[in-house]
């Protein structure tokens, strides 16, 4: 049988999810326009998931459409816009840590 060339090929093992704690905290977070987010595809709801090439990328929220967010992602030399719901994104924590470090450095320099 020939290999499939479909949109979700080779995704069963890639996005399998193990048992983990349940909670609603990630569904309660509201994101602001201009905020950086980390794309982490949740395999429970695949209908609103972005393509697997965007897994693990960092993007910037540029708008909102209903319950979904428009995210701008740099892919090579191009910028792409993807539309996905909040269960597939999370806040990018490196920026928060970087701002804390920069404020501590400014205090030490004074």
N, C-alpha and C positions, 0 to 999 in steps of 0.2 A: 504494500500500500504506500503511495507517495506521501511525503511530508506535507502537512497543511501549510498554507501561506496566509492564514487568517490574521485578523487584527489582534487576537489574544493568544497567539501561538506561544508555546513554551511558558505559560504563566501558572500552571497548576503547582509546580514545585517552587517557582520563584516567589509567589505570593501566598503560599500556604501559611496559615496562622495557627500557632499553638495556643493551648489554653492559657489564659492570663486573667488578670483581675478585670472585673467589669466596672464600669462607671460612666457617668454622664459628663464628667468635667470637660472633656474635649469638645463636646457639643454645646457647652454653655459659653465658650470663649467667643468674644466678638473681636473682629480685626478691624483696624483702621486703614484707610487708604494711605499708601506710601509705606506701610509696614513691611518688613522683610519676613518671609515665611519659608519653611522647609517643607518640601513636598514628600509626603510619606503615604503611599497608597495603602488604604485599608481594604483588604480583600472581602470584607463582609458585604460591602455595597459596591459592586463593580459597574453599575450603570452610570454613575457620575464620576468614575475614576478617569484621570488623564491617561495618556498612553504610557506604556512602561518605560519609554526612553527618558521620561521626566522624573522617574523614581530617584530620590535622593538629591535633587537639585534645589537650589535656593532661588526664589523669585520675589518680585515686589508686587503688592496688591495695587492695582490701578483702578478698580471699580467693583461694583456689586450689581448683580442681576438677580433679583428675587432673593432666594436663599443662597445662591452661588456667588463665588468671587471670581473676578477676572484677574489673572496673575500674568505678569510679564516675566519671561524666562529667557536668559541668554543661552542660545544653542549654537556653539561655534561662533561665527561672525554675525549671525542673525539674531534678532530678538523675536520670540514667539509669544503669542497670547493664548493662554489656555483658560478654560472655564471649568471650575470644579467646586464641589461643596466643601464645607469646613471639616468633614471627617477625614479628608485626605491631606490636610495641611496642619502644620503646627508652628508656633512662634519660633523664630530663629534666635536661639539663645546666645550665640557668640557675640552679637551686637550688644546685648544687655551687659554681658561680662566685660566687653571692651569699654563701654561707657563708664562702668564702675572703676576699671583700672585707670582710665584717663583722668577721672576726677580725683583719684588718690594721688596720681603723679602731680597734678596741679597743686594739690594741698602741700605735698612735700617740697615743691619748688619754692613756695612762698615762705 
